[in-house]
Amino acid sequence: MMKTLVDPFTVYLPHLDLHGEVRDSVKFLVNTFIKDNYLLKKDKVVIIHGRSGGVLRKEVHLVLKNNEYVKDYYVDSVNSGQTIVQIKLV
């Protein structure tokens, strides 16, 4: 019997999956997701952007860099197709 590995970040934390999205929609989706989780007092979230090409990852990081609610963000060391975001809670 084969065991399924469970990624604790995407299972237990709120996450936004951007697979299939285009770069132009990323800014709206990410900013809305971050603001919603800020209002819900969630201090950590996951954004899944995928690994191929890095176009979505670069756009996500550009949006996060300029978002007032973001404290810090980093690419997950186990899964480079997702970014972990720490949200500033006042």
C-alpha positions, 0 to 999 in steps of 0.5 A: 500500500502506498502512503500519500505524503501530506504537505502541512502548509497546503492542508492546514493553512489557507491557500490560493492556487494560481494554476491556470491563471494568467499573469495579469490576474495575479495582482488582483487575486493575490491582493484580495486573498492577502487582505481577506486573510488579514481581516480574518486574522490569519498570520500565515498563508500559502500561494501556490504558483507552480514551478514551470517557467517562474513567470507566476512566481515572479509576479506573485513576489512582485505583488507581495513586495508591494502589499502593505499587509505582508510582513515576509514571504519566502519560497517553500524549501520543500516545494518550490512551487509555492510561497509562504506568506507571513501577514502583519497582524496589528 
